[in-house]
Amino acid sequence: QVQLVESGGGWVQSGDSLELTCSAYGRAFSSAAMAWFRQAPGKERELVAAINWRGTRIDYSDSVKERFTISRDNAKNALYLQMNSLNPDDTAVYYCAARSAPFYGLRPGEEDFGYWGQGTQVTVSS
């Protein structure tokens, strides 16, 4: 099993950067595919980025491509999301998620990840 705790959220202005961290507890982290999701008010939760267990495959949603970077450090049981050039559309609760497998499919969705953190709020003002 994996327990996930997100940190690093906050309030920033448009154009600023922020880095989120997901600390994972459990021996299974290094063999788990991981992802960041987000949910804005009144909207469904959506995938932001996903990474396989070794970091050899990474996928981003079109809305964050070239602005956000997902990475992981298996030695530290940590997952990161570096967010640059933030804009108000990025305002959401950001969730860390883990899958009970090292890889994920062609179009990963919520249903592919069985472990979730409590979420961290990111607010971007214009």
Salt bridges, closest charged atoms under 4 A:
GLU46 OE2 - ARG38 NE 2.69
ASP59 OD2 - ARG57 NE 2.73
ASP62 OD1 - LYS65 NZ 3.10
ASP90 OD1 - ARG38 NH1 2.92
ASP90 OD2 - ARG67 NH1 2.79
GLU110 OE1 - ARG45 NH2 2.95
